[in-house]
Amino acid sequence: MLQAIVFGGMEFSPLVVYFPIAFLLTALTRFVLHRLDWHDRIWKVAWFEVSLFVCYLALTVYLLGGR
């Protein structure tokens, strides 16, 4: 179960922490793909990046979320 994060007396969703982590992982993967010139092999780049973000978000929630 995901626990709320309390900061300054206000409660935040744990996704406030998980979203930037998933975004940074997606940006890092995108950077590596561009450096290796593999981005040309992706058919629909926008769909690939959105699905990559969703996969990284799911992985982040699984690893950092309480079981």
C-alpha positions in Angstrom: 0.0 0.0 0.0 1.3 3.4 -0.9 1.7 5.8 2.0 1.1 9.6 1.8 4.2 11.8 2.1 3.9 14.6 4.7 5.8 17.7 4.0 5.2 21.0 5.8 2.0 19.8 7.3 0.5 18.9 3.9 0.0 15.4 2.6 1.2 14.5 -0.9 0.7 11.5 -3.1 3.8 9.3 -3.4 3.5 9.7 -7.1 4.9 13.2 -6.6 8.2 11.4 -5.9 7.8 8.6 -8.4 6.9 10.7 -11.4 10.3 12.7 -11.5 12.2 9.5 -11.0 10.5 7.8 -14.0 10.9 10.9 -16.0 14.6 11.1 -15.4 15.0 7.4 -16.3 13.1 8.0 -19.5 15.2 11.0 -20.4 18.4 9.1 -19.7 17.2 6.2 -21.9 16.3 8.6 -24.6 19.7 10.3 -24.4 21.5 7.0 -24.7 19.4 6.0 -27.7 20.2 9.2 -29.4 23.9 8.9 -28.6 24.0 5.4 -30.1 21.9 6.5 -33.1 19.3 3.8 -32.4 16.4 6.3 -32.3 16.1 6.0 -36.1 15.0 2.3 -35.7 11.9 3.3 -33.6 8.8 3.4 -35.7 6.5 5.6 -33.5 8.9 7.6 -31.3 6.1 9.4 -29.2 4.4 6.1 -28.4 7.7 4.5 -27.5 8.6 7.3 -25.1 5.2 7.3 -23.4 5.2 3.5 -23.0 8.8 3.7 -21.7 7.7 6.3 -19.1 4.8 4.1 -18.0 7.1 1.1 -17.7 9.6 3.0 -15.6 6.8 4.5 -13.5 5.5 0.9 -12.8 9.0 -0.3 -12.0 9.6 2.7 -9.6 6.3 2.1 -7.8 7.1 -1.6 -7.5 10.6 -1.1 -6.2 10.0 1.9 -3.9 6.4 1.3 -2.9 5.5 -0.7 0.2 4.6 -4.3 -0.3 
